Amino acid sequence: MQRIGKNHDGYHGETIDIDAVLREVEVVATENGWTGEVLPAGEGIALPTWRRQGAAGRRRIYISTGIHGDEPAGPLAALRLLREIRWSDDVDCWLCPCLNPTGFPRNTRANAEGMDLNRQYLNTTASETRAHIDWLKRQPDFDVTLCLHEDWESHGFYVYELNPDNLPSHAERIIQRVSTVCPIDLSPVIEDRPAQGGIIRPSIDPRSRTEWPEAFWLLTHRTRRSYTLEAPSDFPLETRVASLVEGVRAVLEAE
């Protein structure tokens, strides 16, 4: 599979109409029995959230995406998950399909005010992140959290795992499943961190970081297993969407 070769000093690939995507998400989610809640997040900004409650509800899984406005595969993957997944009765799922609605029209990582929302989860000033955290505080603990991202510099798909209690890992399963649809980044160092087989297991002490991504807040307050899935932005959009969908499928079908 060939890289596109468009991304130099930033993402220059396909873009999406985020409002249209979120309208489709609303239609499909409603048709399939999901319950929606819209979070006011500042003047003219609203964050959609969706909840699917299984009959048994044995596992609680949280999925978020769209926190960077130059990563279009995530919201499209959320839409595909709603359309295509046959959700098990034992799974309760919480879905945030777009955490940065003002970034996508600009095709920028940051929001309209120039803030990287995925660095806002310790010292929070962004209205979007405040609204998101307030909502998360009202939710129960999750068995697994999945944050769907892209990386315009990567040579293939990779995943961050935060698993401080050494619970059964999903990382290898995610990589194996994604490898059927997308190249894996096998570099020994990714994002200046040691990696093995497309898996990064970074320092898990939140106190070691002055800025927190969403995954750190989740690890500290709502879960003990968090995975950040990184699709390679320099590959076709369809490949990136498929990689994120298959990564989520690997977790959903694990137990």
N, C-alpha and C positions, 0 to 999 in steps of 0.2 A: 504494500500500500504506500503510495507516494504522498509526501508532505506537500502542502499547497505552496509554501514558500512566500506567503504574503506578509507574515508578521515580523516586522523589523522595528524594534524599539516600541512595541505595543501591539495591540490586536487590531488587525485590518481585514478581518474576514467578514462573513455574513452577519447581518443584523436582523432583528425581529421587531415587529410592532407589538410591544409588550401589552398594550391595552387590548388588542385583538386576541392575543394568546390568553390573557386572563379572562376575557369574556368566554372563550371556549372552555377554559377550566371550569368556570362557573356552571356552564350548561352541562358538561359531562359529569361533574361532581354531583350536581343536583339530581340528574337522571339516575345516578347510581347510589343515591341514598346518603350521601355525605352531608354533614351539617356545617354551614358556613358561619363565620364571624368576621366582620370587617373592623380593623383596628384603626381609629383615627390617629394619624401620626404627623400632625402639623397641618398648616394651611394647604388645603387641596391635595393632601397626601393620605392615602388609605392603604393599609396592608391587609390583603385577604388571607384568611386562615381557614383550614378545612379539617373536619374530624370524621373519621369512619370508625364506628363502634361495632366490633364483632360480637356474635352471639355468645361466645365463651369468654373472649377478652383475656386470654391467658398471657399474651405478649403485648407490650406497649412499645411502639416504634414511632420515632419522630423523624420527619424528613423536611429539610429546608433547602432553598436554593434562591438564586436571583439576588444575592447580596452584593454582587459586582455587576455593573451595567454593561460590561464588555464580555460577558460570559453567557451567550444566548442559549447554550445547550441545556442548561439546568431547567428553566421554565418549560422548555419543550419536552424535556424528559418527564417533568411532573405531569404534564398533559397526557403523555403516552402512558404513564403508570396508571392514571385514572381510567384511561380507555381500555387498556389491554390486560392489566393484572386481574387474575381471578383471586380475589382476596380471601384468605382463609378465615373461617369463623373464629379462630382463636387469636386473631390479630386486631388490636385497636391501633389506629394510625392517626397521627397528627401531621398535617401538611401545610407548610408555608411556601407557596409557589413563587413569591417574589418579595424579597425584603428590601429592595432598592428600586422602586418604580420610577424615580426621577433620573436614575443613571442610564437606563436603556435608551431613551430618546437621544441622549448625547453620546452613546456608545463609549461611556467612560466607566472606569473602575469605581470611582467615587460617586457620591450623590450630587445633587444640584448645588450643594454648598461646598463641594470639594472635599468632603470627608470620606475616608475609607471606612465604611460601616463595619467591616470585619476587624477593625482595631478599636472598637468602641465599647467593648463589653466589660471593661474594668472601670475606666473613667469615662462615664457616658455623658455626652453633650448632644448627640444627634437625636432628634425627635423620633426618628424611625426606630432607633435602637431602644430608646426609653419605652416606647409603646410595645415593642417586641418583648422586652424583659418583663414588663408588667403583665403581659399575657402569659408568658412562660411561668411566672410565679403562681399563676392560678391553675396550672396543670399538674398532674401527678408525676411521679418519677417514671422515667423511661428505661426499658431494658436495653435498647440500642438507639443511638442517634446517628443520623446520616446527613451530612452537609455536602451538597452537590456543587462542584466548582469546575472551572477550567484553568489551564495554565498555558499562556501563549508561547512560552519558551520551552516547554517540555518536549522530549523526544517520543513520548507515548504516555499512556495512562499510568497513574500511580495513586497510592492511597496512604493517608496518614492514619495510624491507629493510636488511640489513647485508651489504655486498658491497664490501669495501675494495679488492679487486684488479680491480674492474670486469669481472668475469666476465659472460657472457651473463645478462641479468636476466630473472627470472620475474615481476617485480612487475606490469608492465602486463598480462601474460597472465592473472595471477590476477584483477586487477580486471575485465578484460573478461569472463572466464568467470563470476565471481560476479555481475556486473551482470544476468545473465539470470534470477537467482532472488532477488536481494536489492538494495535501494537501496544506493548507494555514498555515503559521506560526502565531499562535495566542498568542505568548508570549507577556507579557506586556512590555517587554524591548527587543529591537532588535538592535544589533550593538551599545549598550550603549545609545540608544535613546528610549524615550517612544513610544509605538506603541499601536494601537487599531484595532483589527480585521484585522491584516495584513497590516495596513497602518501606515507609518511614515510620519509625517509632521514636518520636522526639522526647525531650525532657518533659515530664508530666507534672512538674512542680509549678503551678501557676504563679507562685511568688517569684519565680525566676524571670518573669516577663513584665515589662512595664506597660505593655498594651496587650489586651486579650482579644483573641478571635472568638467568634460565637462558640466554637467547640470547647474552649476553656471554661466559659460560663456554664455550658451544659455539663461538663465533667464535674465542676465544683458543686453544682446545685441540683442537677436532674438525672444524671446517669453515671455509670461506671464503665461504659463502653461507648466510645465515640469514634466515628470514622468520617474522614473528609476525603471524598472521592474527587480526583483531579483528572478531567478529560483533557486531551492534548489539542489546543486550539488551532494548531497548524495542520490539522487533518480535516477532511470534509465534515460539515455540520452533522450530517446524518450519522457518521461514524461516532462522533462525540456524544450525540444523544443516545445512540445504542449502547455505548460503553457505560453511561450513567444508569440507564435502565437495567442493564444486565448486572451491574454492581449491586443495585437495590434488590433485584431478584435473588441474587446469591444469598443475601441476608434473610429475605422473607422465606426462602425455601430451606434454610439451614436447620431448623428445628421442628 
